[in-house]
């Protein structure tokens, strides 16, 4: 069963809105706007993979991956881990409460997941044609 692209976009928009809602509620309910930094981190996380996955280097020594692709995956992993660790650190230094920490982490993961799923839905594979 093939799903129409408009249905995919509507689903992902709702999913993304739910993630942003959780993050904004984690800030607004306790009147503390520190967890809002998580949005920037999770929005920046897929950028290294998006930039470096397009580059192809003809290296006679390279296998299936190159050093730039590995570095992009490292940067992406670092940013995702930082987005998860920031609310925990904010909770540890008592700048936010535990429910705000959980809501911020959950919302950030939803935002990052929706960006990745959007890329998977609309990634055209040249090898199929």
PAVEX-946064 format. One line per field, with one value per residue: z, y, x of N, C-alpha, C, O in turn; residue number from 1. Coordinates in steps of 0.1 Angstrom, whole numbers. Layout:
BEGIN
n_w: [Z, ...]
n_v: [Y, ...]
n_u: [X, ...]
ca_w: [Z, ...]
ca_v: [Y, ...]
ca_u: [X, ...]
c_w: [Z, ...]
c_v: [Y, ...]
c_u: [X, ...]
o_w: [Z, ...]
o_v: [Y, ...]
o_u: [X, ...]
pos: [NUM, ...]
end
This chain:
BEGIN
n_w: [0, -10, 4, 1, -7, 5, 27, 42, 48, 63, 85, 96, 102, 123, 141, 145, 156, 180, 193, 196, 211, 235, 244, 246, 265, 286, 293, 298, 317, 341, 342, 333, 311, 302, 292, 265, 249, 240, 216, 196, 196, 188, 163, 150, 149, 126, 106, 100, 89, 67, 51, 47, 36, 10, -3, -23, -25, -46, -37, -38, -17, -2, 15, 19, 33, 40, 55, 60, 61, 83, 102, 101, 111, 137, 146, 145, 163, 186, 189, 193, 216, 233, 232, 247, 271, 281, 294, 316, 329, 335, 353, 373, 383, 395, 380, 366, 370, 376, 360, 339, 328, 318, 300, 282, 272, 260, 241, 225, 214, 199, 180, 167, 157, 140, 120, 110, 100, 81, 63, 55, 43, 20, 6, -23, -39, -60, -70, -75, -100]
n_v: [-12, 21, 52, 85, 114, 138, 129, 118, 142, 156, 139, 140, 167, 169, 153, 166, 190, 181, 174, 199, 211, 197, 205, 233, 234, 222, 243, 265, 257, 257, 281, 286, 289, 276, 249, 253, 255, 230, 226, 239, 224, 199, 205, 212, 188, 169, 182, 179, 153, 156, 174, 162, 137, 140, 144, 129, 113, 103, 81, 59, 42, 40, 24, 14, 37, 70, 92, 117, 112, 95, 114, 132, 115, 112, 139, 143, 123, 133, 157, 148, 133, 154, 169, 153, 151, 177, 186, 169, 177, 203, 197, 185, 206, 219, 238, 232, 214, 179, 169, 187, 182, 156, 160, 178, 162, 141, 156, 167, 143, 135, 156, 153, 127, 131, 147, 130, 109, 123, 128, 101, 94, 109, 105, 99, 71, 64, 41, 24, 29]
n_u: [8, 7, 15, 3, 23, 14, 0, 20, 35, 16, 13, 39, 42, 23, 35, 60, 50, 39, 63, 75, 55, 57, 83, 80, 60, 74, 90, 72, 53, 66, 78, 104, 129, 151, 152, 146, 168, 173, 159, 173, 197, 188, 177, 200, 213, 209, 223, 252, 252, 236, 250, 276, 269, 263, 287, 311, 340, 365, 385, 412, 417, 395, 368, 335, 328, 338, 362, 351, 324, 323, 331, 310, 289, 299, 298, 270, 261, 273, 259, 232, 235, 243, 219, 203, 216, 217, 192, 194, 217, 209, 189, 204, 219, 199, 183, 161, 130, 122, 99, 100, 124, 121, 100, 112, 134, 119, 104, 125, 136, 114, 113, 138, 135, 114, 125, 145, 128, 114, 135, 140, 116, 114, 138, 154, 163, 190, 199, 178, 168]
ca_w: [0, -11, 11, -6, 0, 13, 40, 50, 53, 74, 97, 101, 108, 136, 150, 149, 164, 193, 199, 200, 222, 248, 248, 251, 278, 297, 297, 302, 329, 353, 340, 332, 297, 299, 283, 251, 242, 234, 203, 187, 195, 180, 150, 143, 149, 113, 96, 95, 80, 54, 43, 43, 29, -4, -9, -28, -28, -53, -31, -41, -5, 6, 14, 16, 39, 40, 68, 62, 65, 97, 111, 102, 120, 150, 150, 147, 176, 197, 191, 198, 230, 240, 234, 257, 283, 286, 304, 328, 336, 341, 365, 383, 390, 400, 373, 361, 378, 369, 349, 328, 322, 310, 288, 273, 265, 251, 230, 217, 207, 189, 170, 160, 150, 128, 110, 104, 93, 69, 53, 50, 34, 7, 1, -35, -41, -74, -74, -79, -114]
ca_v: [0, 33, 63, 97, 123, 148, 123, 118, 155, 160, 131, 145, 180, 167, 147, 177, 199, 174, 175, 213, 214, 192, 213, 246, 232, 220, 257, 274, 253, 260, 294, 284, 288, 269, 237, 256, 252, 216, 227, 243, 213, 188, 210, 212, 175, 162, 190, 173, 141, 161, 181, 153, 125, 144, 145, 117, 114, 91, 77, 45, 35, 41, 13, 19, 49, 79, 98, 128, 106, 91, 126, 137, 107, 115, 151, 140, 116, 142, 167, 141, 131, 167, 173, 144, 154, 191, 186, 161, 186, 214, 191, 182, 218, 224, 249, 228, 203, 166, 167, 195, 174, 144, 165, 184, 151, 135, 165, 167, 131, 135, 166, 147, 116, 135, 152, 118, 102, 131, 125, 88, 93, 117, 103, 92, 62, 64, 27, 16, 32]
ca_u: [0, 15, 9, 5, 32, 7, -4, 33, 38, 7, 17, 52, 39, 17, 45, 69, 43, 38, 76, 77, 46, 63, 94, 75, 53, 84, 94, 61, 46, 74, 83, 119, 131, 164, 151, 144, 180, 173, 154, 184, 206, 182, 175, 213, 219, 211, 229, 264, 250, 230, 260, 287, 265, 263, 300, 316, 354, 371, 397, 414, 419, 383, 359, 322, 326, 350, 365, 342, 311, 325, 332, 296, 282, 304, 292, 256, 259, 276, 248, 221, 238, 242, 205, 197, 223, 215, 182, 198, 226, 201, 182, 214, 223, 186, 178, 148, 125, 122, 90, 104, 135, 115, 92, 122, 141, 110, 101, 136, 137, 104, 117, 149, 130, 105, 134, 151, 118, 112, 145, 138, 104, 116, 151, 153, 174, 193, 202, 166, 164]
c_w: [0, -5, 3, 1, 9, 27, 49, 56, 64, 87, 104, 107, 121, 146, 154, 158, 179, 200, 204, 211, 235, 253, 253, 264, 289, 302, 303, 315, 342, 352, 341, 318, 293, 290, 268, 243, 235, 219, 193, 185, 186, 166, 142, 142, 135, 103, 91, 85, 66, 45, 38, 36, 14, -11, -12, -31, -34, -47, -33, -29, 3, 4, 11, 23, 39, 54, 71, 66, 79, 107, 112, 111, 135, 155, 153, 160, 188, 200, 197, 213, 239, 242, 245, 271, 289, 296, 317, 336, 342, 353, 376, 390, 395, 393, 367, 370, 370, 358, 337, 320, 313, 298, 278, 265, 255, 239, 220, 208, 196, 177, 161, 151, 138, 117, 102, 95, 80, 58, 47, 40, 21, 1, -12, -37, -56, -79, -79, -94, -123]
c_v: [12, 45, 76, 106, 133, 142, 121, 131, 159, 152, 136, 159, 179, 162, 157, 187, 194, 176, 190, 217, 209, 201, 227, 245, 229, 234, 265, 270, 256, 273, 295, 281, 282, 257, 240, 255, 239, 217, 230, 231, 202, 192, 210, 198, 168, 170, 184, 161, 146, 168, 171, 141, 128, 143, 131, 119, 102, 89, 62, 36, 34, 28, 19, 33, 57, 85, 110, 123, 101, 103, 132, 128, 109, 128, 150, 133, 125, 152, 160, 138, 143, 172, 165, 148, 168, 192, 179, 170, 198, 209, 189, 195, 226, 237, 245, 217, 190, 165, 176, 189, 163, 149, 171, 173, 144, 143, 166, 155, 130, 144, 159, 136, 120, 141, 140, 110, 110, 129, 111, 87, 99, 115, 94, 83, 61, 50, 19, 18, 29]
c_u: [9, 8, 13, 15, 26, 3, 9, 36, 29, 10, 29, 50, 32, 27, 55, 62, 41, 52, 78, 67, 52, 75, 89, 67, 63, 90, 83, 54, 53, 81, 98, 122, 144, 162, 148, 156, 181, 168, 165, 194, 200, 179, 189, 219, 220, 219, 243, 262, 244, 240, 271, 282, 264, 276, 305, 331, 359, 385, 400, 415, 406, 375, 345, 320, 339, 351, 355, 328, 312, 325, 318, 288, 286, 298, 277, 253, 263, 265, 236, 223, 238, 228, 199, 204, 221, 204, 186, 208, 219, 193, 192, 218, 210, 181, 164, 143, 124, 112, 94, 116, 130, 108, 102, 129, 131, 106, 112, 138, 126, 107, 128, 144, 121, 114, 141, 141, 114, 122, 144, 126, 107, 130, 149, 165, 177, 196, 190, 163, 175]
o_w: [9, -7, -2, 13, 19, 37, 61, 67, 74, 98, 116, 117, 130, 157, 166, 167, 188, 212, 215, 220, 245, 265, 263, 272, 301, 313, 314, 323, 352, 360, 347, 313, 281, 281, 260, 230, 225, 211, 182, 174, 177, 157, 130, 134, 131, 92, 79, 75, 56, 33, 26, 30, 6, -23, -3, -40, -29, -52, -31, -30, 13, -7, 3, 19, 38, 62, 82, 75, 87, 117, 123, 119, 144, 166, 163, 168, 198, 211, 205, 221, 250, 253, 251, 281, 301, 307, 328, 348, 353, 363, 388, 402, 399, 400, 365, 377, 357, 347, 325, 308, 302, 287, 266, 253, 244, 227, 208, 196, 185, 166, 149, 140, 127, 105, 90, 84, 70, 47, 35, 30, 11, -7, -11, -36, -64, -91, -86, -100, -135]
o_v: [14, 47, 78, 106, 137, 149, 123, 132, 165, 157, 138, 162, 186, 165, 158, 192, 201, 178, 192, 225, 216, 203, 232, 253, 233, 235, 271, 279, 259, 276, 303, 270, 282, 254, 231, 254, 237, 209, 224, 229, 197, 184, 208, 196, 162, 165, 184, 160, 141, 166, 170, 134, 118, 142, 122, 127, 91, 94, 54, 24, 27, 22, 27, 40, 51, 84, 112, 129, 103, 102, 137, 134, 109, 129, 156, 137, 124, 155, 166, 140, 143, 177, 170, 147, 169, 198, 183, 171, 202, 217, 192, 194, 238, 246, 254, 211, 191, 160, 171, 190, 162, 144, 170, 174, 141, 138, 166, 156, 125, 141, 160, 134, 114, 139, 140, 106, 104, 127, 109, 80, 94, 123, 83, 88, 56, 47, 9, 9, 30]
o_u: [17, -4, 24, 15, 32, 4, 8, 40, 33, 9, 30, 57, 36, 27, 59, 69, 42, 52, 83, 71, 51, 76, 94, 68, 60, 94, 86, 51, 47, 90, 104, 118, 148, 171, 148, 156, 188, 172, 166, 199, 207, 179, 189, 228, 230, 221, 245, 269, 247, 240, 273, 290, 264, 277, 304, 334, 357, 395, 391, 414, 405, 374, 344, 310, 350, 342, 351, 322, 302, 319, 314, 280, 278, 293, 272, 244, 256, 262, 229, 214, 234, 225, 189, 197, 221, 206, 182, 207, 222, 191, 189, 220, 211, 175, 156, 151, 126, 115, 91, 117, 135, 109, 99, 131, 136, 106, 110, 142, 129, 105, 127, 148, 122, 111, 142, 144, 112, 119, 147, 127, 102, 134, 144, 177, 169, 196, 192, 157, 174]
pos: [1, 2, 3, 4, 5, 6, 7, 8, 9, 10, 11, 12, 13, 14, 15, 16, 17, 18, 19, 20, 21, 22, 23, 24, 25, 26, 27, 28, 29, 30, 31, 32, 33, 34, 35, 36, 37, 38, 39, 40, 41, 42, 43, 44, 45, 46, 47, 48, 49, 50, 51, 52, 53, 54, 55, 56, 57, 58, 59, 60, 61, 62, 63, 64, 65, 66, 67, 68, 69, 70, 71, 72, 73, 74, 75, 76, 77, 78, 79, 80, 81, 82, 83, 84, 85, 86, 87, 88, 89, 90, 91, 92, 93, 94, 95, 96, 97, 98, 99, 100, 101, 102, 103, 104, 105, 106, 107, 108, 109, 110, 111, 112, 113, 114, 115, 116, 117, 118, 119, 120, 121, 122, 123, 124, 125, 126, 127, 128, 129]
end
